[in-house]
Amino acid sequence: MYQVGAMIEVPAAVAIADLLAQEVDFFSIGTNDLVQYVLAVDRMNEKIAHMYHPFHPAVLRMLRQTVMAAKEAGIPISVCGELASDERALPIWLYLGVSDLSMSSQSLLRVKHRILNIYASESRELGAHCFRLSTSSEVEAELVRYMGTEVR
């Protein structure tokens, strides 16, 4: 049996995630494109790439909205893209209840090591706290403080 899923990569897909979830078997959030389109910043453009902030509150809210739509529909959700392999994001994924992350083979051991060496309950609390912050700088500072990992 084939399963049909939806890549959630643009704000329009997030806005109707509840409707899409009724039509598909799973979601995968493509974080690279989603961040780019939410913030209207091309990360490959040297002149504006500095404005590409994956921990921006608008991005976090879109991630939460998508995860909630998937959970309400009872479909699995996974995350791919750079944010999936960014160990600073682990508290966000734990808080949201995302357990499937797709990443390059070069990131697997580093992320797995981090997962095995953090406290889930503390991480979930930090993830919840991040959703109450107002700026990407505040979110990143909290995540770096907790995870001890600077921007790569």
C-alpha positions, 0 to 999 in steps of 0.5 A: 500500500502506498502512502501519500504525504505532504512536504510543508515548506511554505507558509500557505501549507502551514496555514491550511495544515489542518486541511492538508492533514485530512488528505495525507498519510504523513507530513514532513516539514522542510525547514530550509524552505519554510524559514526562507519563505516565512522570513522572505530571506534567501539564505544563499544571497550573501547580502541578506543571508544574515537575516535568515534566523531559523529560531525566529518566533514566526518560524517557531509558531509555524512549526508548532501549528504544523505539528499540532495539525498533524497530531490532531489528525493522527498522522506522523510528522517528521522534520528535514533540513538544516534545523533537523540536524541543528542540535540547538533545536532538540529542545524545540523538537522534544517540546513539540513531540517531534521524534523523526528527524531526517538529516545528512549522515555527517550529522547523525552521530553528533545529534544522536550523542546530544540526544543521549546526553540531555534531560528530556524534561528539562529540554521540554521546559526550555522548548516551551520557554522558547515559544514565549520569547520575542526575538530569535536572538533571545531564543538562540541565546537560551538554546546556546546556554542550555546546549552549550553549542554556538551557531555552526 
